[in-house]
């Protein structure tokens, strides 16, 4: 059994800003199911869409991604 990898933090950032998947879906003009799948890491948005999400949420795009390296090492 393969465990699912998390690549993005969209769900976390939405929660930090007290926003919903539905709200984000309306802002990016995407189906709520699509946004839900991004938030559960079942699929990933394109880089262009990720940049749009970062702009909408007023965060650096890097805040929407999980780090790939430990910056303390």
C-alpha positions as CSV (number, residue, x, y, z in Angstrom):
1,X,0.0,0.0,0.0
2,X,1.4,3.4,-1.1
3,X,1.0,6.3,1.2
4,X,-0.2,9.6,-0.4
5,X,2.4,12.4,-0.4
6,X,1.5,15.9,0.4
7,X,3.0,18.5,-1.9
8,X,1.0,21.6,-1.2
9,X,-0.2,23.5,1.9
10,X,-3.3,25.0,0.3
11,X,-5.6,23.6,2.9
12,X,-3.4,24.8,5.8
13,X,-3.2,28.4,4.4
14,X,-6.9,28.5,3.8
15,X,-7.5,27.4,7.4
16,X,-5.0,30.0,8.7
17,X,-6.9,32.7,6.8
18,X,-10.3,31.3,7.8
19,X,-11.2,30.7,4.1
20,X,-13.1,27.8,2.6
21,X,-12.5,25.6,-0.5
22,X,-15.8,27.0,-1.9
23,X,-14.4,30.6,-1.5
24,X,-11.2,29.7,-3.3
25,X,-13.0,27.8,-6.1
26,X,-15.1,31.0,-6.8
27,X,-11.9,33.1,-6.8
28,X,-10.0,30.9,-9.2
29,X,-13.1,30.0,-11.2
30,X,-12.6,26.3,-10.8
31,X,-15.0,23.5,-9.7
32,X,-15.2,23.0,-6.0
33,X,-14.3,19.3,-6.4
34,X,-11.1,20.3,-8.2
35,X,-10.1,22.7,-5.3
36,X,-11.0,20.0,-2.8
37,X,-8.7,17.6,-4.6
38,X,-5.9,20.1,-4.4
39,X,-6.5,20.6,-0.7
40,X,-6.4,16.8,-0.1
41,X,-3.3,16.5,-2.4
42,X,-5.2,14.0,-4.6
43,X,-4.1,16.3,-7.5
44,X,-2.0,19.4,-7.9
45,X,-2.8,22.8,-9.5
46,X,-0.7,23.9,-12.4
47,X,2.2,26.3,-11.6
48,X,0.1,29.1,-13.2
49,X,-2.9,28.3,-11.0
50,X,-0.7,28.0,-7.9
51,X,0.7,31.5,-8.6
52,X,-2.9,32.8,-9.0
53,X,-3.8,31.2,-5.6
54,X,-0.8,32.8,-3.9
55,X,-1.9,36.2,-5.3
56,X,-5.5,35.7,-4.1
57,X,-4.3,34.6,-0.7
58,X,-1.7,37.3,-0.6
59,X,1.1,34.9,0.3
60,X,4.4,34.0,-1.3
61,X,4.0,31.1,-3.6
62,X,6.5,29.2,-1.5
63,X,4.1,29.2,1.5
64,X,1.8,27.0,-0.6
65,X,4.4,24.3,-1.0
66,X,6.0,21.9,1.4
67,X,9.7,22.4,1.7
68,X,11.8,19.8,-0.1
69,X,15.0,20.4,2.0
70,X,15.6,21.0,5.6
71,X,16.9,24.6,5.8
72,X,18.6,23.9,9.1
73,X,21.1,21.5,7.6
